[in-house]
Amino acid sequence: MGSAGGRGPGMTQPGAMMGQMEQRIKAMQELRQQILNATTPEERRKVMEEGRRKFLLGMTMTQLMMDEQGMTTAPKGSAPAPAK
């Protein structure tokens, strides 16, 4: 979509963002069920590690979308948060 509606090229539509959010919620519900279905601590650990990787990927993607749309919470020109 062009600049109509205040969005530049490549901007994600609100409906598309909601669809992505619904997919993430469903994935989290599935992860919860996998954790509950795990019968050994080792299985639970593996499920939790995979879930953590997916969660971090989702958070990174969300941040990139927010940055793209100018929706970041940090004021422009502010210093980035220190790495942990």
Summary of the structure (lengths in Angstrom):
residues: 84
radius of gyration: 17.3
end to end distance: 38.1
largest distance: 54.0
contacts: 155
relative contact order: 0.10
helix: 65%
strand: 0%
